[in-house]
Amino acid sequence: MILRIQGLEFRYKNVSVIKDASFDVEEGEVLAILGRNGAGKTTLLKCLNHILTPQKGTVQVDGIDIRTMRPVHIARKMGWVPQHGEISRMKVYDLIMLGRKPYFRWEPTKEDHRKVEEAITLLGLEDLSLRYADELSGGEFQMVQIVRALAQDPRVILLDEPTSSLDIRNQHRLMAKIRQIIHNSPRAAVMTMHDINLALRYADKFLLLKDGYISAVGDRSVITPEKIQEVYDMQVRVVEAGGYPLVVPI
């Protein structure tokens, strides 16, 4: 087991946002966090690597409570991909190299360059590596952020709406690549998503969040019409199409 969350609670001032959240993430597993807007999905994700510090509960990565870890050591264990990153006048290669910052003191080593080149090759971004980040489309920049997180060589990759800026072809291309990378490496991925059907096609585990509470967590069997009604207040059917479950509104 890579990640264990127990009794996590987070409040903004006096407003409770995450309430008694507990779940595990195994090595080789892609977990999709699903729920309506405002359910607390991004807040929960940010609590996992202490971008936001929960008031109660624990987050353990490889059995270590991250409250005992320095930020640089958390960064070696967890890669973070925000939905909207800050775009600067920096070449893509150098931006990805920032993912190696937790590992070097003064300047990148040959190993750092090797990790960056491996990550670029994994997602096929060789043609973008010498372009400036502020010249990229939103979808291209999102891919660069994911490559930067991979260059960190983390145990867990946290992704906030990773497909939000991508067209349908690149959504499926990216999700298939993330699934392949996670299944073939000693890593796990946790991501927030709005598209239930995209999640059903590529994720291994699903966490349904409603008003800060976990309504269900498990494999595809938790995605039922009853649970969708409970979490999204919407009537649906769950059918099979092309060998995959598909949520269809009624």
DANOR-V253990 format. One record per pair of residues at least 12 apart in sequence whose ideal C-beta (glycine too) atoms are under 6 Angstrom apart, sorted by the first residue. I is the first residue (numbers start at 1). J is the second residue. Records with the same first field share a line. If there is no record, write none. Layout:
# DANOR-V253990
I = J ; J
This chain:
# DANOR-V253990
1 = 24 ; 26
2 = 25 ; 27 ; 155 ; 156 ; 188
3 = 25 ; 61 ; 156
4 = 24 ; 60
5 = 22 ; 23 ; 59
6 = 22 ; 57 ; 58
7 = 20 ; 22 ; 57
8 = 21 ; 47 ; 54 ; 57
9 = 54 ; 55 ; 56 ; 57
10 = 43 ; 47 ; 54
11 = 55
17 = 40 ; 43 ; 212
18 = 40 ; 43 ; 44 ; 212
19 = 212 ; 213
21 = 214
23 = 217
25 = 188
27 = 186 ; 188
28 = 183
29 = 188 ; 204 ; 205
30 = 179 ; 182 ; 189 ; 203 ; 204
31 = 190 ; 205
32 = 191 ; 193 ; 199 ; 203 ; 206
33 = 192 ; 207
34 = 208
35 = 209 ; 231
36 = 232
39 = 209 ; 210
40 = 209 ; 212
41 = 192 ; 209
42 = 160 ; 192
45 = 158 ; 160 ; 192
48 = 158
49 = 74 ; 78
50 = 66
61 = 77
72 = 102
75 = 102
76 = 102
77 = 154 ; 155
78 = 154 ; 156 ; 158
79 = 149 ; 152 ; 154 ; 157
80 = 158
81 = 145 ; 146 ; 149 ; 159
82 = 160
83 = 160 ; 161 ; 164
85 = 145
87 = 133 ; 134
89 = 134
90 = 133
91 = 132
92 = 128 ; 129 ; 131 ; 133 ; 144
93 = 129
95 = 133
96 = 116 ; 147 ; 148 ; 151
97 = 116
99 = 148 ; 151 ; 152
100 = 112 ; 151
115 = 151 ; 153
116 = 151
119 = 147 ; 150 ; 151
120 = 147
123 = 143 ; 147
125 = 147
138 = 165
139 = 165 ; 166 ; 170
142 = 165
155 = 187
156 = 188
157 = 189
158 = 190
159 = 191
160 = 192
161 = 192
162 = 191
175 = 202
179 = 202
196 = 247
197 = 246 ; 247
200 = 245
201 = 244
206 = 222
208 = 227 ; 231
210 = 231
215 = 230 ; 231
220 = 245
225 = 238
235 = 250
236 = 249
